[in-house]
Amino acid sequence: MPDDHVYGVRLFVPGTAATPAQWQDSLGRSGLTLDGGALTSPDLGFRALSEWVANDGSFGQAFGYGTMTPQEQYAVDAAGSALLLDLPVYLGAPVATLIAALGEAGALGVRLEQSKLGWPVTRWVRALEGGDPWALYRCAVVVLQGEGGSRSCGMHVFGLPDARVEAAPVEADRLLGELNVYQLAEDPVLVTGDTFRPDLDTPRRRLERWPDDGYPPDHPCHNPFGTWRLGGEGGTADPRGDLRPVFIPPLVVLLTAAEDRAGRPLRRDEVERVTNEGACMMMAHADAQHLERGRGYADLEPELAWDQWQVLRGFRD
């Protein structure tokens, strides 16, 4: 559940240094301080958690998705060791500063653990500093195909929901890319019941926010901000007021506590009672979005509480 999730960015960084001491020396020359399990710098403005990883012979495979040249992948495969870094920030300019410094310290590539996409250092720096949301999206987010349609993976590194849709693969790639880049570039305030279309020639699809059911909450690829489910073609928008109810504490916390007290799965009537009796504050949609990002995870939709709770509690069994 939410308390188990640490949000932000996780980076896997293979480099030429073979020991923690060698990493300390090379990072120090790049203005970074590696002290025990922490990586810091006056230029970063945050403290990253760090774990040293010995090369077990699989580093090259971790970058084996066509994102590196054979020569670059060979260098990664022969890396001395790697660092696994947990950053308490979303993907943006401060991360570009860090990745550039890591490159100066001998980093051979950087893999984003939330989507498993790994690129050379220079590609990351260009994407993060270049101001092109499509370039950044392609660096950080992958689209996966499955029986339930197509879904994106990786938008949580920006503090945003992923998306999923049932459509032919090419059309699904287009719809998911357009919606996700729209979120990334414009930062719109979207809510369940809104509709989306990338252009005037494409039918609208209704949006519903659901918990991410693709990965368990403790997996790096799990998106704590959930997933936009795009409905079928021709969807219509629900009326939207100026304010929305925000559960304080979040509904998912209330239901988790109620189920822990009961020692068994809650019945539907019990979920509905907790939902109906939970304390709420009426907030503007933009303020509710800001609160969610600061908290690090999305709450359940009250009107869909029973069905969405089944998605979340499935990971508790």
Secondary structure, DSSP 4 states (H G I P E B T S, - for coil): -GGG---SEEEEEEES--SHHHHHHHHHHTT-EEETTEEE-TTTSS-EEEEEEE--S-HHHHT-SSSS-HHHHHHHHT-SEEEEEEESS-SSHHHHHHHHHHHHTTB--EEETTTTEEE-HHHHHHHHHH--HHHHHHHH-EEEEETTEEEEE-GGGGT--EEEE-S-HHHHHHHHHHHHHHHHHH-----TT-EE-SSTTSPPEEEEEE---SS-TTSTT--TT-EEEEEEET--PPP--SEEEEESS-HHHHHHHHHHHHTSPPPHHHHHHHHHHS-EEEEEHHHHHHHHHHHTS----GGGHHHHHHHHHTTT-
